Amino acid sequence: MDNEDLVEVYSTTHETEAEVVRVRLQAEGVKAQVSGANQGGFSGVLDVKVYVKACDEVRARDILEDK
């Protein structure tokens, strides 16, 4: 895996929760992005995932464990 590849570090069915996680990671200096947020009428049903670069995965998981 290349350090620039994206890896999933968080998954939820709530777009707002995923955005809170993204903002928290970015506040700690870890660039993150949300995928699957545009669910139309399926909000709360389909997964919304937060991704970071592979090189930031361990740090991102550490940050999320310290909730």
C-alpha positions as CSV (number, residue, x, y, z in Angstrom):
1,M,0.0,0.0,0.0
2,D,1.3,3.4,-0.9
3,N,1.4,6.1,1.8
4,E,-0.9,8.3,-0.3
5,D,-3.6,5.6,-0.6
6,L,-6.8,6.3,1.4
7,V,-7.9,4.0,4.2
8,E,-11.1,3.9,6.1
9,V,-10.8,4.9,9.8
10,Y,-14.4,5.4,10.7
11,S,-17.9,4.3,9.5
12,T,-21.3,5.4,10.6
13,T,-24.8,5.8,9.2
14,H,-25.0,9.4,10.3
15,E,-23.5,12.1,8.1
16,T,-23.3,14.6,11.0
17,E,-21.3,12.1,13.1
18,A,-18.9,11.5,10.2
19,E,-18.4,15.2,9.8
20,V,-17.6,15.6,13.5
21,V,-15.0,12.9,13.2
22,R,-13.5,14.6,10.0
23,V,-13.3,18.0,11.8
24,R,-11.7,16.4,14.9
25,L,-9.0,14.7,12.8
26,Q,-8.3,17.9,10.8
27,A,-8.1,19.9,14.0
28,E,-5.3,17.5,15.0
29,G,-3.5,18.0,11.7
30,V,-4.7,14.8,10.0
31,K,-6.3,15.5,6.6
32,A,-9.6,13.5,6.3
33,Q,-12.5,13.2,3.9
34,V,-16.0,11.9,4.1
35,S,-17.5,9.5,1.5
36,G,-21.1,8.5,1.1
37,A,-22.6,11.6,2.6
38,N,-25.0,12.4,-0.2
39,Q,-27.6,9.7,0.5
40,G,-30.7,11.4,-0.7
41,G,-33.7,9.6,0.9
42,F,-31.5,6.9,2.5
43,S,-30.0,9.1,5.2
44,G,-29.3,7.0,8.3
45,V,-29.4,3.8,6.3
46,L,-26.2,3.7,4.2
47,D,-22.7,3.9,5.5
48,V,-20.9,7.2,5.6
49,K,-17.1,6.6,5.9
50,V,-14.2,8.8,6.9
51,Y,-10.9,8.2,5.1
52,V,-7.3,9.4,5.7
53,K,-4.0,8.8,3.9
54,A,-2.4,5.4,4.8
55,C,0.6,7.2,6.3
56,D,-1.8,8.9,8.8
57,E,-3.9,5.8,9.7
58,V,-2.2,5.0,13.0
59,R,-2.3,8.6,14.2
60,A,-6.0,9.0,13.2
61,R,-7.0,5.8,15.0
62,D,-5.1,7.0,18.1
63,I,-7.0,10.3,18.0
64,L,-10.3,8.6,17.6
65,E,-9.7,6.2,20.5
66,D,-9.1,9.2,22.8
67,K,-12.7,10.4,22.3
